[in-house]
Amino acid sequence: MQLEVGEIYEGKVTGITKFGAFVSFEGGRTGMVHISEVAPVFVNEIKDFVTEGQTVKVKVLSISEEGKISLSIKKALPEDQQRKPAPRRPVERERRGPRGPRPAPQPSPGRPGDFEWQSRRNDSGSFEDMMSRFKQTSDEKMSDLKRSTDTRRGGYGRRGQK
């Protein structure tokens, strides 16, 4: 049997997985219906919609160069059944009149436990002072880091030097 993209065929469900169902055709060819193509509604469990051995109508979506056949059950349905059902409107509840004033917002607790996480110094000096302190601490951290990585590596590059 020669399958053509866009055509609708009848096949038998031969296997079910978490992600889809495999459908076999008369000529021995098999295609897969992805879980998103089973029904026009959200499908959590594919076994709720198809069973092994069931005959289903499917539409051929694509045929890859490797011969993989992508199928759809929902696109093989009549046009009016392909659309998702309209979302239900929420049930109107009895109106209770205008809402009262909202309670005043409570101030949020600052930091947990009111700890001072960083010291707040206003005597930090000029921008240049702050930059020089930053550069100094950065250089110290980089040298510590370099020393620890050299130690872990066994001191490559430093062995022959005395």
C-alpha positions as CSV (number, residue, x, y, z in Angstrom):
1,M,0.0,0.0,0.0
2,Q,1.4,3.4,-1.0
3,L,0.8,6.1,1.6
4,E,0.5,9.7,0.6
5,V,0.8,12.8,2.8
6,G,-2.5,14.5,3.5
7,E,-4.6,11.3,2.8
8,I,-6.7,9.5,5.4
9,Y,-6.3,5.8,5.9
10,E,-7.6,3.1,8.2
11,G,-5.1,1.2,10.3
12,K,-4.8,-1.0,13.4
13,V,-3.2,0.1,16.7
14,T,-0.3,-2.3,17.3
15,G,1.4,-0.6,20.2
16,I,1.0,2.1,22.8
17,T,3.7,4.1,24.6
18,K,3.7,7.1,26.9
19,F,4.3,9.4,23.9
20,G,2.1,7.9,21.3
21,A,0.5,4.9,19.5
22,F,1.8,2.8,16.6
23,V,-0.6,2.1,13.8
24,S,0.0,-0.6,11.1
25,F,-1.4,-0.6,7.6
26,E,-2.3,-3.4,5.2
27,G,1.0,-3.3,3.3
28,G,3.0,-3.9,6.5
29,R,4.0,-0.3,7.0
30,T,3.8,1.2,10.4
31,G,3.4,4.9,11.5
32,M,3.2,6.7,14.8
33,V,0.5,9.0,16.2
34,H,2.1,11.3,18.7
35,I,0.1,11.8,21.9
36,S,-0.6,15.4,20.9
37,E,-2.3,14.2,17.7
38,V,-4.6,11.7,19.4
39,A,-7.5,13.9,20.3
40,P,-8.6,17.6,20.2
41,V,-8.3,17.8,24.0
42,F,-5.4,17.4,26.3
43,V,-4.4,13.8,26.5
44,N,-2.8,12.8,29.8
45,E,-3.1,9.0,29.4
46,I,-3.2,7.8,25.8
47,K,-4.8,4.5,26.9
48,D,-7.9,6.6,27.7
49,F,-8.4,7.2,24.0
50,V,-7.0,4.2,22.1
51,T,-6.4,0.5,22.8
52,E,-4.2,-2.1,21.1
53,G,-6.0,-3.9,18.3
54,Q,-8.4,-1.0,17.7
55,T,-9.0,0.1,14.1
56,V,-8.6,3.9,13.7
57,K,-8.7,6.4,10.9
58,V,-5.5,8.4,10.6
59,K,-4.3,11.2,8.4
60,V,-0.7,11.0,7.2
61,L,1.1,14.2,8.3
62,S,4.6,13.5,6.9
63,I,6.9,10.7,5.7
64,S,10.6,11.3,6.5
65,E,13.5,10.4,4.3
66,E,14.2,7.5,6.6
67,G,10.6,6.2,6.1
68,K,9.2,7.3,9.4
69,I,5.5,8.0,9.1
70,S,3.9,10.7,11.2
71,L,0.1,10.3,11.7
72,S,-2.8,12.1,13.3
73,I,-6.1,10.8,14.6
74,K,-7.5,14.2,15.5
75,K,-6.9,15.6,12.0
76,A,-8.7,12.6,10.5
77,L,-11.9,13.6,12.3
78,P,-14.6,15.6,10.6
79,E,-13.9,19.4,10.5
80,D,-16.4,20.2,13.3
81,Q,-14.9,17.7,15.7
82,Q,-11.3,18.8,15.2
83,R,-11.6,22.0,17.2
84,K,-11.2,22.0,20.9
85,P,-14.4,22.4,22.9
86,A,-15.1,25.9,24.0
87,P,-13.9,26.6,27.5
88,R,-16.7,26.4,30.1
89,R,-17.7,29.7,31.6
90,P,-17.3,29.9,35.4
91,V,-20.6,29.5,37.3
92,E,-22.0,32.9,38.3
93,R,-22.1,33.1,42.0
94,E,-24.5,35.1,44.0
95,R,-23.3,38.7,44.2
96,R,-22.6,39.8,47.8
97,G,-22.7,43.5,47.2
98,P,-19.7,45.8,46.9
99,R,-16.6,44.7,48.5
100,G,-15.5,46.5,51.6
101,P,-12.3,48.5,51.9
102,R,-9.2,46.4,51.7
103,P,-7.2,46.0,54.9
104,A,-4.1,48.2,55.1
105,P,-1.0,46.4,53.8
106,Q,1.2,45.1,56.6
107,P,4.8,46.2,56.5
108,S,7.0,43.3,55.3
109,P,9.5,42.1,57.8
110,G,12.9,43.4,56.6
111,R,15.5,40.8,56.7
112,P,14.9,37.5,58.5
113,G,15.7,37.8,62.1
114,D,16.5,41.5,61.6
115,F,20.2,40.6,61.1
116,E,22.5,43.1,59.6
117,W,23.9,41.3,56.6
118,Q,26.4,43.9,55.5
119,S,27.9,46.6,57.5
120,R,26.7,50.0,56.3
121,R,29.7,52.3,56.3
122,N,29.2,55.8,55.1
123,D,32.9,56.5,55.7
124,S,33.9,54.6,52.5
125,G,35.7,57.6,51.1
126,S,36.0,58.5,47.5
127,F,35.3,56.3,44.5
128,E,39.0,55.9,43.8
129,D,39.5,54.5,47.4
130,M,36.7,52.0,46.9
131,M,38.2,50.9,43.5
132,S,41.6,50.5,45.0
133,R,40.2,48.3,47.8
134,F,38.2,46.3,45.3
135,K,41.3,45.8,43.1
136,Q,43.4,44.7,46.1
137,T,40.8,42.1,47.3
138,S,40.3,40.9,43.8
139,D,44.1,40.4,43.3
140,E,44.3,38.5,46.6
141,K,41.4,36.2,45.7
142,M,42.9,35.5,42.2
143,S,46.3,34.6,43.7
144,D,44.6,32.3,46.2
145,L,42.6,30.7,43.5
146,K,45.7,30.3,41.2
147,R,47.7,28.8,44.1
148,S,44.9,26.2,44.9
149,T,44.5,25.2,41.3
150,D,48.3,24.8,40.8
151,T,48.4,22.6,43.9
152,R,45.6,20.4,42.6
153,R,47.2,20.0,39.2
154,G,50.5,19.0,40.7
155,G,52.2,22.3,39.8
156,Y,52.4,21.8,36.0
157,G,54.8,24.1,34.5
158,R,56.6,24.8,37.7
159,R,58.5,21.5,38.1
160,G,61.6,22.2,36.1
161,Q,62.0,25.7,37.4
162,K,64.2,26.4,40.4
